[in-house]
Amino acid sequence: MHGSRLYARADWKEAIRLVASGAVSVAPLVSRRIPLEALQRGMEEALGGGPVMKVLVEV
């Protein structure tokens, strides 16, 4: 997980613990995975107003 300015460090630690333990699944939040080479297209899709929650960029 990479940071956010909206939550305290304790919130991030709890979120990581919940995901790592399997108590919370993040799979439904991931709209798609793209290779680094497709980053431009992925950004265009994410900014295009479609039903995109999160796009994971695989490096």
N, C-alpha and C positions, 0 to 999 in steps of 0.2 A: 504494500500500500504506500502511496505517496501522499504527501501532506495536503492540508487544507487550512485555511485561516479561520474557519468557523468553529473549530472544536479544540478543546484543551488536550494536552498530552495524555491525560488519564482516559479521556474518551477514546483516543486512538488505541491505547493499550487494551482497553476493554473490547473494542471492535475486533482487533487482531486476535484476541483470545477467543472470542465467540466464533469467528470464522475458522480458526485453526482447530477448534474442538469439534467442529461440525454442527454446532448449535444453530448457526446461521449460514444459509447458502447464498453466495453472491452470484451464482450462475444465472439466475433470472435477470440480473442487472446488466449483463454483458450482451449487447446487441450483436456484436460480431468481432472477429479477430482478423487482423490484417498484417501482412508482412511489412517491414519497414519500407520496402520499395513502393508500397501502395499508400504511403502516408498522405500524399497530396490528395488522392481520390477520397481517402477516408475522412480527411478534414472537410472536404467539400460536402460529403454526405452528411457528416455530423452537423455542419452549419446550414444545411439545406432545408431544415425544418421538418425532416421526416421523423419517423418513430425511432429515434436513436437515443439510447440511454447512455451506454458506455461503449467505446471502441477500444479494444486492447491492441496495442502495436507490439508485434513480436520482433525482437531483435536478435 
